């Protein structure tokens, strides 16, 4: 009977996900009741093909009328480019598609009155000052506000809601991204998460371990626009979706061996 119990337990647990595989940050102690400085926070820089919302305001509305883009205005080549790049996307409404400023591959935007402005590679703060300095000779009391319109990340693999995620905040963490994707599934391999980042004409492949508390200090804990995240499945998930015929033969063979063993034990 002990042998029978052992084989039954083995068959029941061979494809199960263990508890420790589902727990995050369990490979080391967390600094509970301590305050630590955040040293890995990033300030996003503007990249080619980004979409920016730039608003100019003044106490004299007539003075800034030329700096307010008109939806559907003729000759706006950057808006045509934007519509081609964003076709089929979600999260940016049609008005923003026409009034947003598209960063071309050289890092420039076409701004009314002042012409082309180089913003690629700049943070929002530096880009704000650059644009404001170009406007001040025309409107002395101009106020400029600047934000991203098309911040997005892609989540695929073992998450509850895979797909494209658009974010409004310029700073988003890896954990927030998983939250927006409905969290990891029980079959997610938390020790082998792939992050692909394209920036400044280069592509990086990074392996992240969500069970390691050191993830909080990782330079990839804060995500950047257009990051791609793939969560790999565990071996238990892979074993659960193998060919049905192979599974039948495997378990049938195991069952037959078990029955043979039982008959042999009781025939003595």
C-alpha positions as CSV (number, residue, x, y, z in Angstrom):
1,X,0.0,0.0,0.0
2,X,2.9,2.4,0.6
3,X,4.1,1.8,-2.9
4,X,0.6,2.4,-4.2
5,X,0.3,5.6,-2.3
6,X,3.7,6.8,-3.6
7,X,2.9,6.2,-7.2
8,X,-0.5,7.9,-6.8
9,X,1.1,10.9,-5.3
10,X,3.7,11.0,-8.0
11,X,1.1,11.0,-10.7
12,X,-0.9,13.8,-9.1
13,X,2.0,16.1,-8.5
14,X,4.2,15.6,-11.6
15,X,2.6,18.5,-13.5
16,X,1.7,20.8,-10.6
17,X,3.2,24.2,-10.0
18,X,4.9,24.4,-6.6
19,X,4.1,27.1,-4.1
20,X,7.6,28.6,-4.1
21,X,7.3,29.1,-7.9
22,X,4.3,31.5,-7.4
23,X,5.9,33.7,-4.7
24,X,7.8,36.8,-5.8
25,X,10.8,38.3,-4.0
26,X,11.4,35.1,-2.1
27,X,15.1,34.6,-2.9
28,X,16.4,37.0,-0.3
29,X,15.3,39.2,2.6
30,X,13.5,42.4,1.9
31,X,14.6,45.5,4.0
32,X,11.4,45.6,6.1
33,X,11.0,48.6,8.4
34,X,13.8,50.4,6.6
35,X,13.8,53.4,4.2
36,X,16.1,53.2,1.2
37,X,16.9,55.8,-1.4
38,X,15.7,55.3,-4.9
39,X,18.8,55.4,-7.1
40,X,17.6,53.7,-10.2
41,X,14.7,56.1,-11.2
42,X,14.9,57.3,-14.7
43,X,13.8,60.5,-16.6
44,X,12.5,59.4,-20.0
45,X,14.1,61.0,-23.0
46,X,12.3,61.7,-26.2
47,X,12.8,59.1,-28.9
48,X,12.1,59.1,-32.7
49,X,8.5,58.4,-33.5
50,X,7.3,59.6,-30.1
51,X,4.2,61.7,-30.0
52,X,4.2,64.9,-27.9
53,X,1.4,67.1,-26.7
54,X,2.6,70.7,-26.6
55,X,0.3,73.4,-25.3
56,X,1.1,77.1,-25.5
57,X,-0.9,79.6,-23.3
58,X,-0.8,83.3,-22.7
59,X,-2.8,86.1,-21.1
60,X,-3.3,87.3,-24.7
61,X,-5.0,84.5,-26.7
62,X,-4.5,86.3,-29.9
63,X,-0.8,86.4,-29.4
64,X,-0.5,82.6,-29.4
65,X,-3.1,81.8,-32.0
66,X,-0.4,81.0,-34.6
67,X,1.1,78.4,-32.2
68,X,-2.2,76.5,-31.8
69,X,-2.4,73.8,-34.5
70,X,-5.7,73.5,-36.3
71,X,-7.1,70.0,-36.8
72,X,-7.0,69.1,-40.5
73,X,-4.9,72.1,-41.4
74,X,-3.4,71.8,-44.9
75,X,0.3,71.2,-45.3
76,X,0.8,69.4,-42.0
77,X,3.0,66.6,-43.2
78,X,4.0,65.5,-39.7
79,X,0.3,64.8,-38.9
80,X,0.1,62.6,-42.0
81,X,3.2,60.8,-40.9
82,X,1.7,60.4,-37.5
83,X,-1.6,58.9,-38.8
84,X,0.4,56.4,-40.8
85,X,2.5,55.4,-37.8
86,X,-0.4,55.2,-35.4
87,X,-2.9,53.4,-37.6
88,X,-4.7,50.7,-35.7
89,X,-3.4,51.9,-32.3
90,X,-5.5,52.5,-29.3
91,X,-5.4,54.9,-26.4
92,X,-4.9,58.1,-28.4
93,X,-8.0,59.8,-29.5
94,X,-8.5,61.3,-33.0
95,X,-8.2,64.9,-31.8
96,X,-4.8,64.1,-30.3
97,X,-3.7,62.4,-33.5
98,X,-4.2,65.7,-35.3
99,X,-2.8,68.0,-32.7
100,X,0.1,66.0,-31.4
101,X,3.6,66.6,-32.6
102,X,5.4,63.7,-34.2
103,X,9.1,63.3,-33.6
104,X,10.7,62.2,-36.9
105,X,13.6,59.8,-37.2
106,X,16.1,62.6,-37.0
107,X,14.6,63.7,-33.7
108,X,12.9,66.9,-34.9
109,X,9.4,68.3,-34.6
110,X,7.8,70.8,-36.9
111,X,6.5,73.6,-34.7
112,X,4.3,76.5,-36.0
113,X,6.1,79.8,-36.6
114,X,9.5,78.8,-35.3
115,X,10.0,75.8,-37.6
116,X,11.9,72.6,-36.9
117,X,13.1,72.0,-33.3
118,X,15.5,69.2,-32.3
119,X,13.9,67.4,-29.2
120,X,15.2,63.8,-29.8
121,X,17.3,62.6,-26.9
122,X,16.1,65.4,-24.6
123,X,14.1,64.9,-21.4
124,X,10.7,66.6,-21.2
125,X,12.2,69.3,-18.9
126,X,15.0,70.2,-21.3
127,X,12.7,70.0,-24.3
128,X,10.2,72.3,-22.6
129,X,13.0,74.9,-22.0
130,X,14.2,74.5,-25.7
131,X,10.7,75.1,-27.1
132,X,9.9,78.0,-24.7
133,X,13.1,79.8,-25.7
134,X,12.1,79.6,-29.3
135,X,8.6,81.0,-28.6
136,X,9.6,83.8,-26.2
137,X,10.8,86.2,-28.9
138,X,7.3,86.1,-30.4
139,X,5.2,85.9,-27.1
140,X,6.9,87.3,-24.1
141,X,4.5,85.8,-21.5
142,X,4.2,82.4,-23.1
143,X,3.7,79.3,-20.9
144,X,4.4,75.9,-22.4
145,X,3.3,72.5,-21.1
146,X,4.7,69.3,-22.6
147,X,3.8,65.6,-22.2
148,X,4.0,62.3,-24.0
149,X,0.9,61.0,-25.8
150,X,2.1,57.6,-27.0
151,X,3.9,56.0,-24.1
152,X,3.3,52.3,-24.5
153,X,4.7,48.9,-23.6
154,X,4.0,45.4,-24.9
155,X,3.2,42.5,-22.6
156,X,3.1,39.0,-23.9
157,X,3.3,35.5,-22.5
158,X,2.0,34.3,-19.2
159,X,0.1,37.5,-18.1
160,X,-3.7,37.6,-17.7
161,X,-4.3,40.3,-20.3
162,X,-1.4,40.2,-22.9
163,X,-1.2,43.0,-25.5
164,X,-0.3,46.6,-25.9
165,X,-0.6,48.8,-22.8
166,X,-0.7,52.6,-23.1
167,X,0.3,54.6,-20.1
168,X,-0.3,58.2,-19.2
169,X,2.4,58.6,-16.5
170,X,5.9,59.2,-17.8
171,X,7.3,56.8,-15.1
172,X,6.0,53.2,-14.8
173,X,7.6,50.3,-13.0
174,X,7.8,46.7,-13.9
175,X,5.3,45.8,-11.2
176,X,2.8,48.5,-12.3
177,X,3.0,47.1,-15.9
178,X,2.2,43.6,-14.6
179,X,-0.7,45.1,-12.7
180,X,-2.1,46.8,-15.8
181,X,-1.8,43.4,-17.6
182,X,-3.9,41.7,-15.0
183,X,-0.9,40.1,-13.1
184,X,1.0,37.0,-13.9
185,X,-0.7,33.7,-14.4
186,X,0.0,30.7,-12.1
187,X,2.1,29.2,-14.9
188,X,4.4,32.2,-15.3
189,X,8.1,31.6,-14.8
190,X,9.0,34.4,-12.5
191,X,12.7,33.7,-12.7
192,X,13.0,34.1,-16.4
193,X,11.3,37.3,-17.7
194,X,12.6,38.7,-21.0
195,X,12.7,42.5,-21.5
196,X,13.7,43.9,-24.9
197,X,14.5,47.6,-25.2
198,X,15.3,49.6,-28.3
199,X,16.9,52.9,-27.7
200,X,19.3,55.1,-29.6
201,X,19.5,52.7,-32.5
202,X,20.4,49.8,-30.3
203,X,18.6,46.7,-29.0
204,X,19.0,45.2,-25.6
205,X,17.9,41.8,-24.3
206,X,17.6,41.6,-20.5
207,X,16.7,38.6,-18.3
208,X,14.8,39.6,-15.1
209,X,14.1,37.5,-12.0
210,X,11.0,38.7,-10.2
211,X,11.8,36.4,-7.3
212,X,15.0,38.2,-6.6
213,X,14.4,41.3,-4.3
214,X,17.4,42.9,-6.1
215,X,14.9,43.6,-8.9
216,X,14.0,46.9,-7.1
217,X,17.5,48.2,-7.7
218,X,17.7,47.0,-11.3
219,X,18.1,49.7,-13.9
220,X,15.3,48.0,-15.8
221,X,12.8,48.2,-12.9
222,X,11.6,51.5,-14.4
223,X,10.3,50.9,-17.9
224,X,10.8,53.1,-20.9
225,X,8.6,53.7,-23.9
226,X,8.2,50.8,-26.4
227,X,9.7,48.2,-24.0
228,X,8.7,44.7,-24.9
229,X,8.2,42.2,-22.0
230,X,7.7,38.4,-22.5
231,X,6.9,36.2,-19.6
232,X,7.9,32.6,-20.2
233,X,5.8,29.6,-19.1
234,X,7.0,27.1,-16.5
235,X,7.7,23.5,-17.4
236,X,4.5,22.5,-15.8
237,X,2.6,24.6,-18.3
238,X,4.6,23.2,-21.2
239,X,3.9,19.6,-19.9
240,X,0.2,20.4,-19.6
241,X,-0.3,21.3,-23.3
242,X,1.8,18.6,-25.0
243,X,0.3,16.3,-27.6
244,X,-2.8,14.6,-26.2
245,X,-1.7,11.2,-27.7
246,X,1.6,11.4,-26.0
247,X,0.0,12.2,-22.7
248,X,-2.4,9.3,-23.1
249,X,0.4,6.9,-23.8
250,X,2.5,8.2,-20.9
251,X,-0.2,8.0,-18.3
252,X,-1.6,4.8,-19.8
253,X,1.8,3.2,-19.5
254,X,2.2,4.5,-15.9
255,X,-1.3,3.2,-15.0
256,X,-0.6,-0.2,-16.5
257,X,2.6,-0.4,-14.6
258,X,0.9,0.5,-11.4
259,X,-1.9,-2.1,-11.9
260,X,0.8,-4.7,-12.6
261,X,2.6,-3.8,-9.4
262,X,-0.6,-4.0,-7.4
263,X,-1.5,-7.5,-8.8
264,X,2.0,-8.7,-8.1
265,X,1.8,-7.4,-4.5
266,X,-1.5,-9.1,-3.8
267,X,-0.7,-12.3,-5.5
268,X,2.1,-13.1,-3.1
